[in-house]
Amino acid sequence: MTLDDVFAPDGALAETVNGFSPRIQQREMAERIEAAIKSNGVLIAEAGTGTGKTFAYLVPALMSGGKVLISTGTKTLQDQLYRRDLPTVRKALKLPLTTALLKGRSNYVCHYHLARNASEGRFRSPQEVDHLRKIVRFAETTGTGDKADCTDVPEDSPAWMSATSNRDNCLGQECPNVKECFILQARRNAMEADVVVVNHHLFFADVVLRDEGMGELLPSCNTVIFDEAHQLPETATMFFGESVSSAQVIELARDTRTETLAGAADCRELVEATRKLEKVARDWRLSIPGENLRIGMEQLERYPEFPKALEELGDELRRFGKILATQAERSEGLANCLKRMDELVLRLEAWSAPGDAQIVRWVEVFTQAILIHATPLQVGSLFVRQLQGHPRAWIFTSATLAVGPEFDHYMRELGLNFLENPPECAVWGSPFDYESRALLYAPSPMPDPNDPAYPDAVADVAYPLIEAAQGRTFVLCTSLRAMRRIHERLEDKMTRAGLDLPLLVQGEDSRSNLLARFRALGNAVLVASQSFWEGVDVPGDALSVVVIDKLPFAPPDDPVLSARIEHLRKAGVNPFMTYQLPRTVINMKQGAGRLIRTEQDKGVLVVCDPRMVDKPYGRRVWRSLPPMARTRVSDEVVAFLKTLPPTRQATEKESTPAD
């Protein structure tokens, strides 16, 4: 079978997939990927929304005859690829290929920790107890142990913490339940399969860090494909760095207490030591007031309690370790806790010592936890080592990789410019008819984005469009503060005008529940922050307006960004043009991509930030967005929105007889 046989109007895909229609972009992309696989080359491919990039890489990969590793940006996309797209293409090609889905440890039920924690019976709520009972029943019947298959228990339930393991507390081959371990079974399946689907986090955690399992998987692969590849630089940075969190310390204390009660119950001193360690970890978190903070070393001077709390944590860990060492031989679990404690102490000491100039040290604060990070300024030289050695093809693809036609910034970030044979690069635009079905609106006049009244101005721009579209709107914000203020003002305006539309805001429910409600309602408004800028798919009439408040530049006082800026300046490079602006363009393209998801979709993209039109660099953003018709006139936008099909609620209202 050839690509002609697969992608033709009467080909294998047309026979298998309802509504399949050939696309030139999809076919060309498949040809380039086929060539890269045959030559063991490196290909960077941007494919616009609607290109059909998943089939474009699956078809040549499955037809290649070699072992294929596919890494996705999220577990949701991973499941979709494995359960829907991969079986579809395999069926169309009529190939007897074996496939495997592989996730990180924390996605699989752990028999050992489930039994330990279920018997301890210390839970925060009756709901958590109920969830754990359901997980126990699931563990008795499941063949995979994958928590995504346990539909009775939400994936974000705290009960999963008691039912799964992680890299720190997994006992590995020393576990008494090793023969029935779900993660080891998943890894065995992956070793034997022709096609393995992982996600970027697992790729870096288990391939780059050479954790057990995946370190053996990569050498046997002939082709590695990264989907949603724009996320790789950020994910690589996370995993090439080191961190210690108060949550890790508290989890160590709790696991040690559980293991002590099970295997060394007579050692009351160790139980007491776990409680002291928990308290010191919580005091460390309280040494910096506030939440959602990213603090560089220079700013730490404002928090005099932090160094004292960190030093006390190190001292308490060492005291705790001396007691734990006296009991560690009594069980595999206690021995593992001692090993974890030693690793935490080493990482704390490394962070506190004067470090490498290429490493930036910083602190992150959340509501319940504090973390210290040591982050490399550059990951390219580290990442590119993975591409060297055994010959194989590497494919990087996403809807958002290029700035205009250029990939220079992406290759620099991942070190792909260091390769002896430069990567092939290609861009395929979306096949959608943006010019007739979408409008890009840059409102004028708008205040300066730093003006305190700016969020109110954004809400004032959004309101008449919400009214004209009868809801069906995303308002995407670059900060939580702006999100809250815009939501507040919209709520006030809608109440005063008697505009009865559902107004949702990020934080009032989980991300997945908010999206499900938005889709189901069909006339809702959702005000959200950057976590909704990508990986969100709302095809059809439920979403017709996307409002973006500002160009998404990372805050210049972010400790990692400011260190990178300084590093680039010292190297004689313009950090704004080579790093900050390209990242902003990619983020804008992601946000804009929420609007048009199918050929039938129609809508308006609103970019409120005046810098997109007024500043020379803003025009690079403007030119990178899809080729929509452009306007700066509100009346034209309202008129366009009035051509949309009516909402389901409006149709039902018209069809209901008057009293």
Salt bridges, closest charged atoms under 4 A:
ASP4 OD1 - ARG27 NH2 2.39
GLU31 OE2 - ARG27 NE 2.93
GLU46 OE1 - LYS589 NZ 3.01
ASP79 OD1 - ARG83 NH2 3.61
ASP79 OD1 - LYS103 NZ 2.99
ASP85 OD1 - ARG84 NE 3.15
GLU120 OE2 - ARG122 NH1 3.57
GLU128 OE1 - ARG124 NE 3.56
ASP130 OD2 - LYS134 NZ 3.30
ASP146 OD2 - ARG83 NH2 3.67
ASP146 OD2 - LYS103 NZ 2.98
ASP149 OD1 - ARG83 NH2 3.32
GLU180 OE1 - HIS111 NE2 3.95
ASP206 OD2 - ARG187 NH2 2.54
ASP211 OD2 - ARG105 NH1 3.48
ASP211 OD2 - ARG167 NE 3.51
GLU212 OE2 - ARG105 NH2 2.60
ASP227 OD1 - LYS53 NZ 2.46
GLU228 OE2 - LYS53 NZ 3.58
GLU228 OE1 - HIS230 ND1 3.94
GLU234 OE1 - ARG583 NH1 2.64
GLU242 OE1 - ARG347 NE 3.85
ASP255 OD2 - ARG340 NH1 2.96
GLU259 OE1 - ARG116 NE 3.31
ASP266 OD1 - ARG330 NH2 2.91
GLU278 OE1 - ARG254 NE 3.57
GLU278 OE2 - ARG257 NH2 2.70
GLU278 OE1 - ARG282 NH2 3.24
ASP283 OD2 - LYS279 NZ 2.82
GLU305 OE2 - LYS308 NZ 3.28
GLU312 OE2 - ARG319 NH2 2.94
ASP315 OD1 - ARG318 NH1 3.40
GLU316 OE1 - ARG319 NH2 2.68
GLU349 OE2 - ARG318 NH2 3.11
GLU364 OE2 - ARG294 NH1 3.70
GLU364 OE1 - HIS373 NE2 2.83
GLU413 OE1 - ARG583 NH2 2.57
GLU424 OE1 - ARG32 NH2 3.28
ASP456 OD1 - ARG485 NE 2.62
ASP456 OD2 - ARG489 NH1 3.56
ASP460 OD1 - ARG489 NE 2.87
ASP460 OD1 - LYS493 NZ 3.29
GLU488 OE2 - ARG485 NH1 2.40
ASP492 OD2 - ARG496 NE 2.99
GLU508 OE2 - ARG517 NH1 3.86
ASP509 OD2 - ARG517 NH1 3.86
GLU534 OE1 - HIS230 NE2 2.76
ASP537 OD1 - ARG597 NE 2.77
ASP558 OD2 - ARG294 NE 2.27
ASP609 OD2 - ARG611 NH2 2.57
GLU652 OE2 - ARG648 NE 3.79
